[in-house]
Amino acid sequence: MIELAPKKTEAEDESGRSYTKYVDPNKAGVLAKYPKAVQDEIKLMEAAQGQAPSSVFTFADSSAAEEDYSQYTVRGHYTKNGILATYFKVMMWFGRAHFLIADNAAKVLPVGEKTASDAIALTANMQPIALLITEVINKNPSLYTQWQNIFDPITALIGLSDDLSFYEVLPIWKEFNVNDFGAWSSDKKNLHDFMKKAHEKCAPPAIAGLSVLYAAAEEDSEGNNKQPMGWRLFGQRFTYDSFIHHLVSSPRLYGRQMVSGMDIMKAFGSKAADGFLAEDYKRFPAMQPILNSLAEEISADPGRAFGKTYYGSVLNEIATQARFEQGSGFYFTESPAWTVKALNSAHGSWAELRHDTILYVKQSYAEMGGAAYEPTFRTEPIPKMIHYIEPNLAFWKNAVNSTKLLTALFKHFNMIQEYDLQKLQELTDLCVKASEIVELEIKDKPVSAEDNIWISTIPRKLSHVILVGIDSAGDGAYFDNDDMVKMALVADVFTNAETNTVLETAVGTPYRIYVPLNDGQGGKRIAVGYCFNYYEFPHPISDRLTDEKWKERVYADPAENLEDFKPEWSKGIALPAEGSF
């Protein structure tokens, strides 16, 4: 697959302007060097159609590892060029290729014409492969270091692997002190002894990243199918939001075939979420106690629940958005409409997070603000508008911690250039200053004239941080493709392998919002701002959406009516864009 990646070259157009060009290799020539099973596996990855037996993990006894090849639809930021697309497919394969270490024989459930392979049979075939890779790493410390250089930064940024890695498997392997791998691995008793030792010392995955009906499964203590323990080279990561969806979906919550973003917001502490989930509670009585328990766990110790990672820190930011709802103590938060705004903001932030981490997180199976013009010939200044920052102090303080943590992690793993380090520092400084102003707003103390002007510069300061080529005044960028700076994006966050459906979450063009304010400095006035426009809808597993496909809908001319793609709670909340005022 890596050999199939295009080569990056520099070329010139007719005007002599240089540009980056990607040249594809001779695909047939590359594939001809490999066995048919490898060629077929790559075809399955490129077709990305759904559940199928893996070509490279189909064995003589007919046992086969099932894989959801729809996951290989290149999405997120990885659609920008062929090199990123290849990286996506390779890391997805390494993140999902599951070398089983099953414990008890599975109760194989037939579903239609499909039947799960026996987990024990698959373990017998796949465990020697995994242990051979482990032995190669054991004898080549430099390879182990190279693996760590990729694995560890992902752990620090996103979270712990939900599957076994070399960190768990290698120490156990060393205990067996194997000299002749071929002879050792041919004895089934040795494989059984390793399997038993692994189950004594390690834990199975918390989230089922594969179907427990169509892929190998084993029974838990209550007779339910669960995903067996296993080793993955770059296993996808455990995150608390995926864990929430895992607990409130079938078969854990029998019959609930599709989850929602509101499940997450309820667990994150949104009081309004119960109302929006009322119908689900009626159909699934066990659901509310589960979410209540999770909410209590998060409220008691967010750091422990979310983890000490950058991803976990951003989850906590999203939780502060969800909780800053009606009744938060400000004039404008007394309206029920504010709750919908808060939920849109929280859901939009969550969709952005899942989009940016789509390759690593395990699924459960800019406009300028203010005015630059200043009067020149006046003896008295024109009164300035009194600007305002949404006074969610917990959010801003958490944003400071998140950017500091991200900076520290990038420095620690030597993953950032000086230019980008400066950008992150600018973002941290912005969040710090915003926090200071918000503290004044909460106490209804006056904001200085200088800080009032500064608030109006936040949009262009953010564009300077985020967009390459933007200078400190917010000008100077050039883009070959305007779609690159359009904010719409989409990410699938949950898979139902039985119904061949995924849950897509997305954001579109932002809402302009008008917020009534009443404070000591500015009195009663209407503030104008923007917030996320959130979408959430089921979609066929064989057509996992990319940003490009979603943008075609969002920016269609004439505009497509996308209301049907919204969750019920956010439908009909906006006035028509034309003729409203």
N, C-alpha and C positions, 0 to 999 in steps of 0.2 A: 504494500500500500504506500509506503514512504517513497518507493521508487516511482510511483505514479504521480507524485506531486509535481506541479509545473516548476520550471526554473525561472527565477526572477532575473530580469535583464533590464538594462537602460537603453532606451531608443529615443529617436528624435522625430518630431512631426515635420510637416512641410515648411513650417515657419522657423524650424531650428530649435523649438522648445522641447526640452527633454521630458520624458515620461517613463513610468515603470511599465514594463511589458512582461507578461507571464507566458512562457512557451511550454506547451504540453509535450511530454515524452511520447515515444512510440509505444502505445499501450499494449498492442499485440505482442511486440517484441519483449516487453517487460514480463507480461503474464506467461509467455512461453517458457520462461526459465523455472516455473514453479509447477508442482503437482496439480492435477485436476481438482483435488479437494480444495486447495488454496484458491484456485481460479474461481471455483463455484462459490466459495465463501465471499470473495470480493464482489461477485455478481449480486449476491444476496444483500450485501451491505449497500451497494449502489442502487439497487432496485428499491430498497427501504419500504417493503410492502406490509410487513407485520410478522406474526408468529410463524416460525419454520424451524425444522431441525437444522442444527449447524452442520455444514459440510465437513469441517475439520474435526468435529467432535461427534461423529457417527461411527459406531464401533461394530466389530464383527458379530457380536451377540445381539445386534439390532438396537441396543440402547443408544440414545442420542440426546444431546443437550439441546433443549428448545431455546430459541432466542427471539426477542421482539426486534426484528430488523427495521421497524419503523423508527426506532430510536436513532438510526443512522442518517435520517434526513438532516442535512446540515442546517443549523439554525442559530439564532443569536447573532453575535458579532462575527461568527466564523464564516458567514456567506460573502465576506468582502473580497476574498481572492482564493485562488485554488490552493495555495499553501496552507492557509488557515483552515480551509475545508478538509484537507488531508489530515491535518493535526486533529481536527474534531473527530473524524472517523477512527483514527488510530487510538486516540485516548478513550473514545467511547467503547471500542472493542476491549482494550485493556481494563477498562472500568467495569465491564459487564461479563467478560469471560469468567465463568464461575466453576472453579475446581472444587468439587464437593468433598466434604468430609462428613458424610451422613452418620447418624447414630443408630436409629431404629429403621427397620424396613418400612417403606411407605405403604399406606393403603392407597393403591392406585385407583383414581376415580376416572371412569370414562365420561367424556363430555362430547356428545355428538359422535363423530368418527375419530376423535382424538383421544389419546390416552397418555397420561404422564408416564415417563420412563421411571423404572424402579430406581430410587435414589442410591440404594446399595450397589446395584450393578453399575451405575454411572460412576460412583465413587471408586469402585475397583478399577475402572478404566482410566479415570481422570487423575486419581491421586498419584500414580507413578509419574505422570507428566509434570504435575505441580512439584513433586519432590525432586525430580531431576533438575528443574529450574532452580529450586532451592539449593541443591548440591552445587550447581554451577556458580551461584552467588556465593556460597560458602567457601569455595576455592578461589574466588576472584574478588578480593576486597574492593578493588577499584570499581567493579560493576555495582557492588553494594553502595558505594559512595555516590555513584551516578544516580542510582535509584533514589537514594535519600535526597539528593539535590532537586529532584522533581516532586517526590512524595511529601516531604516535610513542609515546603511553602504552602502547598494546598491544604495541609492539615491546619497550619496556623491561620490561614485566611478563611477557610470554610468550616472545617471541623474534622473530627476523627473519622477514619474509614469505618463504615458499618460492617465490613467484612475483615477477615484475618489478612494480615500482611506479613512481610518478612519479619517485622518486629515481633510477631507472635509465633510464627511457624519456625523461623530459623533456630531459636534457642531449643525448641523441642526436638528438632531434627538433629542438633549437635549431640543431644543426650544419647542417641542411638549409635553414634560413632561408627558409621558405615564405611567400610573400605572398598567393597565390591558392590557398586550400586545395582548392576544388572542382576547378580545373584540374590541380593537382598530383596529387591522389588518384585522378583518372580515368586516369592513366598507370600501367599495371602495372609498368613498369620502375622508376618511383619507389618503388613499394611493395616491389619486390624489393630495391632498393638499401637501403632502410631495414631490411628483414628481414636482409639480409646484414650490415649494420653492427651490428645488435643481437646477432647470433650471434658477431661478433668480440669484442664488449665485455662480454657478459653470459653467465650460466650458466643452464642449464635447471633445472627443479625437481628436488630430491633425492627427494621423495616423490610418488608418483602419487596425486593426490587425486581422480582420476576413473578409470573403467575404461579400460584400454588395449585392450579388445576391442570395447566398445560405443560408446566416444567416439573422437574423432579421435586418431590415433596416428601416430608415425613410427618408423623403424627406427634402432636404435643400431648401433655398429660391429660387433656380433656377430650382427646380423640379428634381434634381439629387439625387440618392440614397446615403445616408451617414450612417456611423455606429452610432447608438444611444449612448447617454451618458450612462455610467454604472459604477458600483463599482466592483473592483477586490481586493482580499485579498493582493496579492503581484503582482500588475499589472506590466507588462513589461514596459520598460522605453523608453521615448522619446529620440531619438538621432538625430542629424542633418543630418547624412548620410541617415538614413532611411526616414527622412522627404523629402530629395531631391528625392529619388526614389518614394515616395508617390506622389509628385507633377507631375512627368513626366511619369506616368503610367496610364493606363486605370482604371477607367473611367474618372479620372481627365484630362488626355490627351488621348482623345478617340481613341481607336484602337491600342495604343502602349502596346502590351501584355507583353513585356519583357524589362527590364532595363539593364544597363551595368555599370561596374565600371567607365567607362569614363565619365558618367553623373556626378559622384562624383568629379572626377578630374577637370572637367570643372568648376563646382561650386566652387571648392577650388582654382581656379585661374590659371590653366594651359592654356597657350596661344595656345599650340599645339592641345588641345582637340577639338577645333572647327573643325579642318581639319578632324579628325577621326570621328566626329559626323555629317559630312556634309550630308550624305545620310539620316540620321534620321531627320535632319532639313528640308530636302526637303519633306519628307513624313508627318512631323508634324510641320507645320510652327510656332505653338505657343510654341514649345519646347525651341528654342534659347532665346527668351525674358525671359522665366521663369528662365533658367539657368544664364543668364546675371544678372538678378535681384538678384538672390541668391549670385552670385559672388561678386556683389557690396556690399551686406549686410555683407558678411564675411570679405571683404577687409576693410570695414569701421570700424568694431569692432569685431574681431575674438572671443574675450572673451564673448561678448554678444551672438553671434551666436552659438558658440559651447558649452557654459555653463561653469561654474566654477567647473567642475568635472575632475577626472582623465581621463575618456573617452574623454571628450572634449579637454583636453590638448594633448592627443595622436592624435586626429583628426587634431589639429593644426600642429603637427609634420608631419603628412602625407601631409598636405597642403604645408608645406615648401619643402618637397621632390618633389611634383608635380610641383612647381614653379621653382625649381632649374634645369631648362631645357636649351635648346640651347639658346645662347645669354646671359648667366649669367655672362660673363665677364672674363672667364678663357680660356686659350689656348685649353683645351680639351672640353670645352662646345660649341665650334664653329661648331662642327659636328652635322648634323641632327641625327646621331646615338645616341648622348647623350640624346636627348629627349626621345627616346625609353627606354634607361637605366633609366632615371628619372621616367618615367611612370611605368616601371617594379618595381622599388623600392617602389614607392608610393602605387601601387596596392598590392604588396606583404605585405607591412606593414598593409594595410587595411584588407586584408584577415586574417592575424594573429590576428588583433584586434577583428574582428567579430567571429573568431574561439574561442577566449578566453572568449568572453562575450555572447556566443550563447544562453545561458539560460535566460538572463536578458534583452537583447535588443529586442525591438519590431520590427518585420519585417513589412514592408508595404505589405499589403497582397499582431658540432663546430670543426674546424680544427685549429691546432697550427700554428702560423705564425712566421717568423723570425728564427734565428738559435741560439741554446744554446751553440755551440762550440766557444771557445775563444782560440787563439794561446797562448802558454806558453813561448816559447823561441824565442823572436824576439826583436831587438833593435828598430825597427820602426813598428808601428801598421799597420795592413792591413786596407786600407780605407773602411769605412762602407758604405753600401748602404744608399742613402738618401731616407728615407721613407716619406709617405705623407698621410694625412687624407683628405677625400673629404671636401672641404672648404665651406660647407653649414652652415654658422654660425647661421642662424635663427633656423635650425634644432637642433644644439647642445645646444643652449641656451634654447630652448623649452624643450629639453630632461632633462636638469638640473631642470627646473621648474616642469616637470612631476614627476620625481623621488622624489623631495622634497615634492610635494603635496601628492603622494602616501604614503610616510613615515609618514607625518603628519596625514593623515586619518587613517592609521593603528594604530598609537599611540593613537589617539583620541578615537577610538572605542575598544581599547585594543584587537586588532585582530592579533598581531604579537609577536613572540618569540624573545628573544635577539639575537639568532644566525641569524635569518632572517633579523633582524634590521641591523646587521653588514653587511650583504650582500647588502642590499639596500644602505647603506652608501658608500660601495665600488663602487657601480654603480654610485651613485651621484658624488663621487670624480673622477671617470673615465670621466664622461661627462664634469665636470668642467675643468679638465686638457686638454681634447680634444678641448674644446672651446678656451682655452688660446692659444693652438698651432695653431688652425685654424685662429685666429686673426692675428698671425704672418704671416701665409701663404698668407692671403688676402693682407697684406701690403708688401708682398715679402721681409720680413725680415728674417734673418737666424734663424733657429731652433737650439737650443743647442745640443751638442753631446749626452748629457744625455736624452733630450727629444726625439731625433731621435731614440735612442735605445728603449725608452719607447713605441713609436708607434708600434714597432714590437712585443711588449708583449701584446697588446690589446686583441688578440684572446684568449690567455690563461687566461688573467684576466677576460674576459667575461665568459669563461667556469667555472672559480672558483665561479663566482657569481651565475650562472644559474644552474649548475649541482651539486646536493647534493653529497658529498663525494670527490669532487675535492679539492686538497690542493692548496696553493697559487702558487706553481710552475706549476700547471696545470695537476698534476698527481694524481693517487690514487683512481679513481672511479671504482666501480664494478656494473654491471647491469645484472640482470637475463634475461632481454629481450632487445636485441640490438635495437629493433624497437622503444623503448622509447626515444632514442636519435637521431633518424632520423628525419630530419626537415620537411618532407612532411606533410601537413595537409590540411583539407578541411572544408568549412563552407557554408551552404546555407544562402543567405542573402535576398531573395525576393521570394514571393510565388504568383503564378497566379492560383487561385482556379478554374477559368473557364476552363483553358486548362490543369489543373492537372500537372503543371510544376513548378519547382523551379529553381532559378539561383544559381549554385554552384560556389564558388570562392575557389581557391586552390593555394598552392605553392608546387613545387617539388624539385628535386636536384638543387642546386644553379648554376647559370652561373659563369664561370670564365671569367673575363673581362680584357682586355688589354687597358690601358688608356695612351695616349701620354701626357707627361708633359713637360713644359718648364718654369722654374723659375730661379731666381737668385742664389739659393743655389745649386741646382742639375743639372741645364741646361736641355737639351733635353734628355729624357729618357722614357722608357716604364714602367709604374706601373702595377702590377698585383693585382687584388682583386676579390671579389665575390659580386654578387647581386642576388636578388630574381628572380626566374623563375615562372612566374605567369600564372595561368590558369583560364578560366571563360567559363562556358558552361551551357545550360539548361539541366535539368535532371528530370525524372519522380518523381512526388510528393510522390509516394508510396515507393520510394527507396532513401530517403534522405541519402547522403553518410556519412560514418564515416571515421575517420582517418585510421582505419585498412583496410577498403575496398580500399581507395585511395592509401595507401602504397603498397598494393598488385599490383597495376598497375604501380606505379612509380618505384618500385624496382624489377619488374619482371625480370626473367632470362629465355630466352633472353629479353632484354629491349623492352617494348611495345612502339610503336610510338604514342606519345601523342599530336602531333601537332594539331590534329583536336579539341582538348580540349582548345586550346588557342584562345583568341580574334584575329581578323584579323590583328590588328596593330602590334602584337607581333609574328606573324608566320614567320618562315624562317630567324630569326635574328641571329641564332647561327651557327657556323661552326661545322662540325661533330666532335665528341669527339675523334675519332681515326684518325691518319694519316694526321692531319691538319698542324702540325709543325714538 
